[in-house]
């Protein structure tokens, strides 16, 4: 574990994407799964301007973008078996799939929900067979909607109807969905109702499918799997708490809760700095160690180690972002970290890297839509948008 923590502490900026003509918050990041002998080729980023941007994995050069206006795109995922297919959920009640190999900006596949559905979360299982999306609450209804995701590569722009829904297990917005990394039938969902539910979708109905319900007592912002054989689930919440459970203890007398920290900002001691928020977590499979990622409003990134005895700071990454970091993606293949933030920057961090070209990284905080409306005559903002 010490070796892994040393590796994380040695992360340095290797690459920095060039600032887009239309800067936007970078809200979610995914990396394509490597083809047979190659490294992963693509990075996809979900942005606050309702678009998905695709970059070259090694150079961070911009390749193309996809839009779903007027719908808002939420989240981004690559297919596991085909590194050119990228998905995103949309507020128009669909999940869309694009093929990076094609020149067209139109989705190659559209998975349609029901008329009232507004999708804000989704995931695709490890076998690329099942797609699941979570909805906002509409008239006291909240759904997990499922589709058969097979046949995307050889379809001619068809629309797929749902296989079915789960509608009884959450009573508020489904903020996160995460399929098990190696078991295609297991999925965990998190909601603003505070519940983290684990399902076995091979079961015939929703009641039987619900394996466990864990209560975080707060609105869930991030969920993930961890531990040997990924038998554990964890979540962070919108008020910066952290919960960690062991589903392997479900049928034993042992307590299921491994750790519950009410406010991580108070629990982690950071010398000469502070922790303002959590972004999420990453499980390092080789080291069998769970880490949380948090940061400051000025762009510092804190890597926090998790143990059943508590949380501890592992490393702080400075000098990269100039504003709140909103997204990250860990790549176990080369121990690298991608981060994106409210400064519109996409950064690639590698152990011991040396950044070859230092782009200007100060004063990149993007004005919010409210600031843009209020500060109409702000000349510095106008010049920054050019």
Phi, psi and omega in degrees: 000320179304320180299318179295318180293325175296320179297316178296321180292338182267005179297130178225160182292123177259323182213155179221128179290152176285147183291132181289157175296330176244085182300143180211155174297140177262107194263334181205145183227140169220152180245138180294148178286134184301141170289177191323294186249355184269165168279170178295140187263333191232152169238133175243139183230130174271129188243159182287350177268024175071025181236163169247127177251140180243133182235158170290132186298321186273322185262343188061023173287137180291135181251309182193166174223160180231141182234156178225032180301142005276359179292153177260127179276135180234119177079162179209135180215138170271150169297152183281325186264348181224110189281006178256355180262126181231138186244155169206143175279153184227147181290351179275012177085026177226161163244129185250149177233129178244153177247113184298335182289339185267149180286337184291150175262004179274147178295140178278341178211137176238124177258111186265141176264208178264159191310323184274355186292131169237107186275129180238358178205157178191168171198163175239140187285169190295340178264004181061023182264326187234134176247140179225135178230146180251146186254162164288157175286128176230118181050048177068012177252136176225134186232148158254119184253135184243144175227155168279117185264006182290153171082015182294319187293336183244019180264154180253080177042069178252163176252130182255138178271158181293152171284326182168184183221158162252131186229358187253348194267340175235151177236024174204180184312133174272101189277333182215144174225135179215116174286153177299140183298331184231345179253106188294345183269354183255135178218143177242140180234148177231151188217164174290352174281358177090351184273142172241111187251134175253128183241147166252102188286356175285344180287158188288328183218170186296320180300314180289328184289331183287104183279315181208150173235121178247140184251119179272351182063018180200167182292123187281129180252336183205142174224155179199170178253149179206178176084168177302131183061015179051052179269355182253152172232153180215163176211155166246161184236169183290346173253026170067033170265168183222131177232143185218123185234154177245104182289347177292342181270003186303319183259022179238178177275351182288147177294142182281333183280121177273322181198139174222112180249117186292324178213105184297332180299328179272337188274338184254122180274120181235114183290132176059020178204183179216169176246120183262331186198164172252143175261320181166201182225162174219136177260122179269105188297316183298322183266354185050053185222135179261136178234149171253151176241126178222188181187191179241163180292347178266002172104357175292145181245127178254129174258123189239126178277141181248131172224163180294345178268359177138193183246148177213145179290130177262314185197156172237127179261116183246165171081006181261292182266155178247006179208179183309131176273127186252343187208158178203162173211125180264134179245107184293335184301315181236019177055039182252162181231131173254137178226147178223150186212191180283356174269008178069012182263141170250121183242142173250121180251133176227152179301125176069016183290158173236123181286126185281319180234116182274109176281158177297127185237008178259158177055039180257000179302126183275139177292140176288169180298327178294314179299323181295324179288322185282317185263064184296328187259017181285107186291326181295325178293318179298317182292328180289333182278350183287000000 
